[in-house]
Amino acid sequence: MNQPRTYILGAGESGVGSALLAQKLGHDVFVSDQGSIKAKYKNELLEAGIEFEENTHSTARILEADQIIKSPGIPDHAPLIVQLREANIPVISEIEFAGKHTSAQKVCITGSNGKTTTTLLTYHILKEGGLNVGLAGNIGQSFARQVAIDEKDIYVLELSSFQLDGCFDFKADIAVLLNITPDHLDRYDYDLSKYAASKFRILQNQGPEDHLIYNLDNSIVREGIQALKPIANQYPITLNQHAEPPFDQGAFCFEDQLNITTQNQQFTMKIQDLALQGKHNLFNSMASGVTGRIFELRKENVRDSLTNFENIEHRLENVGKVNGVSFINDSKATNINSTWYALESIDKPIVWIAGGVDKGNDYSELYEMVDDKVKAIICMGTDNKKLRAAFTGRVEQVLEVRSADEAVRLAYDLSNEGDTVLLSPACASFDLFENYEDRGHKFKQAVRRL
C-alpha cells in the first residue's frame, strides 16, 4: 500500500510540527516554504530526514499531494491554494490534521479578543487541578508536534479564524466563543459576516455530549447562537447583572461576586480576588472558571487558580515608571476592540502609541474614548495616512515615527508627571517589526533606555 503523500506549506512551528507527526504516521512528507526557513526549523527537518524546499514552491510536485497542510498565514485566495482546490486536493489546517490523530479531549478557545489570556488561564486551572493537559494552537508548541512527541489527555487550544478555516471534521469537546468584533477583515473581503462565520466553525460537529461556553453580551455571538441552534450543552456568560441568572448553567456577575453554575453545582468568589482585573477580564475568568467546573475540579482549586494566575507579556503589561510617567506595553492589541479595552482601563491622561498594518479598522469606534482620555497620538508605522486622518483635529498632536526608540522618546517628552504612555497599536506589526512580541520587546527596551 502506498504511503499517503502529506505535503506541508509553510515551515514555521505549525508546519514543522505537522511534518513530524506525518512522518511518525508513516506518510510520504514534503515541506515547502516560499520564504526562507528559520535555522532552528531547518535543523529539525534535516535531523528528522524530512525533505523540504525554501524560497520557492515546486507547484507541479505539490499538485501530486494526497493532502495539503497549510500554514494559517497563507490566505485561501493565494494562487497555489486556488490551484489545489481546483484539483480537488484537500487543504487542511494543522489543527484538523492533529485532531484526527489524537483521542485527547480538546478545549478550544476563540474570539476576537481575550483568547490568549483565556487559553493560558484555562490551562493554568486544569494543570493546577492535577490534570494531564497540554497547551497549543495559536500559542506555544504546535498541537501536531505535541501529538507526535508528548501526547496529553487534554489539550487547551487557542484557535484563530485562520486555523478554524482549515477545520472540517475537527470537533471541540468544550468550545469557548468569547466575542466577535471586526478583525482581520482584509482576509475576509472586508465582510464581517464572513469573519464571523469562521469563528462559528468552532461549533461544528459538536454533539449533545459536548459543551459550549459563549458570551451572551456580544450581539454577533448571541444572534449567531440563536440562528445556529447548537445541540451542545450551553453555558452563557454575562456581565448584565442579575440576582438570579437568566439560565440554568453558565456564569454571571452580580454586585461584587462572580457566580458559576455547572451540573447544578454553585461556585462563587469575590471579583476583587481575581488575578485578572478589569471588565474585559471578567469574561476571561468566567469562561475559564466554567471550564474548570465542567471538568469537576474542586472549587478550592478553581478559586486558587483564578486568584494566583499571572497574566501574559505584551497584554496591558506594566513596564514601569520614569519620573512619574507610567509605561504600559499592550503590543498584543492588534485590533480596535483590544485597544478600546486598553484605553478604557486607564484613568490618567494618555499618550497613545498606535499604528502598523491596518486590517480594515474603523477608528470611529475609538473616538469617544480618545476624546475623553488621549492628549497625543504617536503613529508608529510605514503608512499612517488612515490613522492620521481619523484623529487629526480630535487630539492636540498627531505625530509620526518609524521606530520604538523614537516613539518612546517622543511620548516621554510629551508627557507630564502622572500621565500614561500606552503602546496599544490596534494594528498588525509586520511593517516595522517581526511580530507583536518583537514590537513589545523593543518598546520595553526603549523605556529602559530613557
C-alpha positions in Angstrom: 0.0 0.0 0.0 1.4 3.4 -1.0 2.1 5.9 1.8 -0.2 8.9 1.8 1.6 12.0 0.3 1.2 14.7 3.0 2.7 17.9 1.8 3.1 20.9 4.0 3.1 24.6 3.0 4.9 26.7 5.5 7.8 25.7 7.7 7.1 27.5 10.9 6.1 25.9 14.2 2.8 24.7 12.8 4.3 23.3 9.6 7.3 21.5 11.2 5.1 20.1 13.9 2.8 18.7 11.2 5.8 17.2 9.3 7.0 15.4 12.5 3.5 14.0 13.1 3.1 12.9 9.4 6.5 11.3 9.5 5.6 9.4 12.7 2.4 8.2 10.9 4.5 6.8 8.1 3.4 9.3 5.4 5.5 10.5 2.5 6.3 14.0 3.8 7.5 17.1 1.9 7.7 20.6 3.3 7.6 23.7 1.0 8.1 27.3 2.1 8.0 30.2 -0.3 10.2 32.2 2.1 13.4 31.3 3.9 13.1 28.8 6.8 14.4 29.8 10.2 17.6 27.9 11.2 16.0 26.1 14.2 13.2 24.6 12.0 15.6 23.8 9.1 17.9 21.9 11.5 14.9 20.0 12.8 13.8 18.9 9.3 17.4 17.9 8.5 17.8 15.9 11.7 14.5 14.1 11.1 15.4 13.4 7.4 12.3 15.2 6.2 12.6 16.6 2.6 12.0 20.3 2.2 12.5 23.3 0.0 12.6 27.0 0.7 12.3 30.3 -1.2 10.1 28.6 -3.7 7.0 26.4 -4.2 7.5 23.5 -6.7 3.9 23.7 -7.9 4.0 20.5 -10.1 5.2 18.4 -7.2 2.9 20.0 -4.7 -0.1 19.2 -7.0 0.8 15.5 -6.6 -0.1 15.5 -2.9 -2.9 13.5 -1.4 -3.5 16.2 1.2 -2.0 19.6 2.0 -1.5 21.0 5.4 -1.4 24.8 5.1 0.1 27.4 7.4 -2.6 29.7 8.8 -0.6 32.6 7.4 -1.3 31.6 3.8 -4.6 33.1 2.6 -7.2 30.9 0.9 -7.0 33.2 -2.2 -3.3 32.6 -2.8 -2.9 31.2 -6.4 -1.4 27.9 -5.3 -4.2 27.2 -2.8 -6.8 28.0 -5.5 -5.0 25.6 -7.9 -5.0 22.9 -5.2 -8.7 23.3 -4.6 -9.5 23.2 -8.3 -7.6 19.9 -8.4 -9.7 18.6 -5.5 -6.7 18.1 -3.3 -7.8 18.6 0.4 -6.2 21.6 2.0 -6.5 21.4 5.8 -5.0 23.1 8.9 -2.5 21.7 11.3 -5.4 21.6 13.9 -7.5 19.4 11.7 -4.6 17.1 11.0 -3.5 16.7 14.6 -7.1 16.4 15.8 -7.6 13.3 13.5 -4.7 11.5 15.3 -5.4 12.0 19.0 -8.1 10.8 21.3 -7.4 13.6 23.8 -10.2 15.9 24.9 -10.0 19.3 23.3 -10.9 22.6 25.0 -11.0 25.1 22.1 -11.0 28.8 22.6 -11.6 31.5 20.0 -12.7 35.2 19.9 -11.5 38.5 18.5 -10.1 39.5 21.9 -9.0 37.7 25.1 -8.4 34.3 23.7 -4.7 34.1 24.6 -5.4 35.2 28.2 -8.3 32.8 28.5 -6.3 29.9 27.0 -3.5 30.4 29.4 -5.8 30.9 32.4 -7.8 27.7 31.5 -4.5 25.7 31.1 -3.4 27.1 34.4 -6.6 26.0 36.1 -6.6 22.5 34.6 -2.9 21.9 35.3 -3.1 23.2 38.9 -6.1 20.8 39.2 -3.8 17.9 38.6 -4.9 17.0 35.0 -2.6 15.8 32.3 -3.0 18.8 30.0 -1.2 20.4 27.1 -1.3 24.0 25.7 -1.3 24.5 21.9 -2.9 26.0 18.9 -2.0 29.6 18.3 0.4 29.6 21.3 3.5 27.7 22.3 4.4 24.4 20.7 2.2 23.3 17.9 -0.7 20.8 18.5 0.7 18.4 15.9 4.2 18.4 17.5 2.7 17.5 20.9 0.5 14.8 19.5 3.6 13.3 17.8 6.0 13.6 20.7 4.3 14.2 24.1 0.6 13.3 23.9 -1.7 14.5 26.7 -5.1 13.6 28.0 -6.4 17.1 27.4 -5.4 20.0 25.1 -6.3 23.6 25.6 -6.2 25.2 22.2 -6.2 28.8 21.2 -7.7 28.9 17.7 -7.6 31.8 15.3 -10.2 32.2 12.5 -7.4 31.2 10.0 -6.9 27.9 11.8 -10.6 27.3 12.0 -11.0 27.9 8.3 -9.0 24.8 7.7 -11.0 22.6 10.0 -13.8 20.3 8.7 -14.1 17.1 10.7 -12.4 18.5 13.8 -14.6 18.7 17.0 -14.2 20.7 20.2 -15.2 18.8 23.3 -15.5 22.2 25.0 -15.8 25.2 22.7 -15.4 28.7 24.1 -16.5 31.7 22.0 -15.5 34.9 23.8 -16.6 37.6 21.4 -16.7 38.6 17.7 -15.7 42.1 16.7 -14.2 43.4 13.5 -10.7 41.9 12.9 -8.6 40.5 10.0 -11.2 41.9 7.6 -8.5 42.2 5.0 -8.6 38.4 4.8 -12.4 38.2 4.6 -13.2 40.6 1.7 -13.9 43.3 4.4 -17.1 41.4 5.2 -17.7 41.0 8.9 -20.2 38.2 8.3 -17.5 36.1 6.6 -15.1 36.6 9.5 -17.9 35.7 12.0 -18.7 32.5 10.0 -15.1 31.5 10.5 -15.3 32.0 14.3 -18.6 30.0 14.4 -16.8 27.0 12.9 -15.7 26.2 16.5 -19.2 24.8 17.0 -19.1 22.5 14.0 -19.6 18.7 14.7 -20.4 19.3 18.4 -23.0 16.8 19.7 -25.2 16.7 22.9 -22.3 15.3 24.9 -20.2 18.4 24.2 -20.1 21.8 25.8 -20.3 25.4 24.5 -19.4 28.4 26.6 -20.3 31.7 24.9 -20.6 35.5 25.6 -24.2 36.4 25.9 -23.4 40.1 25.9 -21.8 40.1 22.4 -24.6 40.7 19.9 -22.9 38.9 17.0 -22.3 35.8 19.2 -25.7 35.9 20.7 -27.6 36.2 17.4 -25.3 33.5 15.8 -26.1 31.1 18.5 -29.8 31.7 18.2 -29.6 31.1 14.4 -27.4 28.0 14.5 -29.2 26.4 17.4 -26.3 24.3 18.7 -27.1 21.0 20.4 -24.1 21.0 22.8 -24.6 21.8 26.5 -24.7 25.6 26.6 -23.1 27.8 29.3 -23.7 31.6 28.6 -21.5 34.1 30.4 -22.7 37.6 31.0 -21.9 40.9 32.9 -25.5 42.0 32.7 -26.2 41.8 36.4 -29.0 39.6 37.8 -29.7 38.5 41.4 -30.8 35.2 39.7 -29.2 34.0 36.5 -31.3 34.1 33.3 -30.1 30.5 32.6 -29.7 27.1 34.3 -25.9 26.9 33.8 -23.2 29.4 32.9 -21.7 32.4 34.7 -22.7 35.9 35.6 -21.5 38.8 37.9 -23.8 40.4 40.4 -22.6 43.3 42.6 -19.1 42.2 43.7 -19.4 38.5 43.1 -18.7 36.1 40.2 -21.2 33.2 40.0 -20.8 30.0 38.1 -23.3 27.2 37.8 -22.5 23.8 36.3 -24.3 20.5 36.7 -26.5 22.1 39.4 -23.4 23.0 41.4 -22.9 26.6 42.5 -19.5 28.3 42.7 -18.9 31.9 43.8 -16.0 34.2 44.5 -15.3 37.9 45.1 -14.5 39.8 41.9 -11.8 41.7 43.8 -10.0 38.4 44.5 -9.5 37.6 40.8 -5.9 37.9 39.5 -7.2 39.5 36.3 -8.9 42.8 36.9 -10.9 45.0 34.5 -14.3 44.5 32.9 -13.0 42.7 29.8 -11.1 40.2 32.0 -14.2 39.1 33.8 -15.3 37.3 30.6 -11.9 35.5 30.5 -12.2 34.5 34.2 -15.8 33.3 33.8 -15.0 31.2 30.7 -12.0 29.6 32.3 -13.8 29.0 35.6 -16.8 27.4 33.9 -14.3 25.1 32.0 -12.6 24.0 35.3 -16.0 23.2 36.8 -17.1 21.2 33.7 -14.1 19.0 34.5 -15.4 18.8 38.0 -12.3 20.3 39.6 -12.7 21.1 43.3 -14.0 24.6 43.9 -10.9 25.4 46.0 -8.6 24.5 43.1 -10.6 26.7 40.7 -10.7 29.6 43.2 -6.9 29.4 43.9 -6.1 29.3 40.2 -8.3 32.3 39.4 -6.5 34.2 42.3 -2.9 33.3 41.6 -2.7 33.4 37.8 0.0 35.7 36.3 -1.0 37.4 33.0 0.9 37.3 29.8 3.6 39.5 28.4 2.5 42.3 26.0 -1.0 42.4 27.3 -1.6 45.6 29.4 1.9 44.9 30.9 3.2 47.5 33.3 6.7 48.3 32.1 7.4 50.8 34.9 7.6 54.5 35.7 10.1 57.1 34.7 9.9 60.4 36.6 6.2 59.8 37.4 5.2 58.7 33.8 3.8 55.2 33.5 4.6 53.0 30.5 2.2 50.2 29.5 3.0 47.6 26.9 -0.2 46.3 25.1 1.6 45.3 21.9 -0.7 42.3 21.6 -3.7 44.7 20.9 -3.8 44.2 17.2 -7.4 45.3 16.6 -9.7 48.2 17.5 -11.6 46.3 20.3 -8.4 45.3 22.2 -7.3 48.9 22.1 -10.7 50.1 23.3 -10.3 47.9 26.3 -6.8 49.2 27.0 -7.9 52.9 26.8 -11.0 52.1 28.9 -8.8 50.6 31.7 -6.6 53.7 32.2 -7.9 56.7 34.2 -4.9 59.1 33.7 -4.1 61.3 30.6 -2.7 59.1 27.9 -0.1 59.5 25.2 -1.1 56.7 22.8 1.3 54.9 20.5 -0.6 53.3 17.7 -0.2 52.1 14.1 1.2 49.4 12.0 -0.5 47.4 9.3 -4.2 48.3 9.2 -6.6 45.4 8.9 -9.7 47.3 7.9 -10.0 49.3 11.1 -12.9 51.6 11.8 -11.3 54.1 14.1 -14.5 55.9 14.8 -15.2 53.3 17.4 -12.5 54.8 19.5 -13.5 58.5 19.1 -15.4 58.8 22.4 -12.6 57.1 24.3 -9.9 59.1 22.6 -11.8 62.4 23.1 -12.1 61.7 26.8 -8.6 60.3 27.6 -5.9 60.9 25.0 -3.7 64.0 24.9 -1.4 63.0 22.0 -1.1 60.2 19.4 2.2 58.9 18.1 1.7 56.9 14.8 4.4 54.2 14.6 4.2 52.6 11.1 5.3 52.9 7.5 1.9 54.1 6.3 0.0 56.2 8.8 -2.4 58.1 6.5 -5.6 56.4 7.7 -4.7 56.7 11.4 -3.7 60.4 10.9 -6.9 61.2 9.0 -9.0 59.6 11.7 -7.6 61.6 14.6 -6.1 64.8 13.3 -8.2 67.6 14.9 -9.5 65.3 17.6 -6.4 65.5 19.7 -3.8 68.3 20.0 -0.9 66.4 18.5 -0.8 63.5 16.0 2.9 62.7 15.2 4.7 60.1 13.2 7.7 57.9 14.0 9.4 54.9 12.4 10.9 53.1 15.4 10.1 52.1 19.0 13.0 54.2 20.3 11.7 57.3 18.6 8.2 56.6 19.7 9.2 56.2 23.4 11.4 59.2 23.5 8.8 61.4 21.9 6.0 60.1 24.1 8.1 60.8 27.2 8.8 64.3 26.0 5.0 64.9 25.5 4.1 63.5 29.0 3.8 65.1 32.4 4.1 63.5 35.8 1.1 61.3 36.3 0.5 60.6 32.6 0.5 57.1 31.0 2.3 56.2 27.8 0.3 53.4 26.2 1.5 51.2 23.4 -1.7 49.7 22.1 -1.3 49.6 18.3 -4.8 48.4 17.0 -2.8 47.1 14.0 -0.6 44.3 13.0 3.2 44.7 13.5 4.9 43.3 10.4 5.7 46.6 8.7 8.4 47.6 11.2 8.7 44.5 13.4 8.9 40.8 13.1 5.7 40.2 15.2 3.8 41.8 18.1 6.3 40.2 20.6 9.2 41.9 18.8 7.3 45.2 18.9 6.6 44.8 22.6 10.2 43.9 23.4 11.6 46.9 21.5 9.2 49.2 23.3 10.3 47.8 26.7 14.0 48.1 25.8 13.4 51.7 24.7 11.7 52.5 28.0 14.6 51.1 29.9 17.0 53.3 27.9 15.2 56.6 29.0 
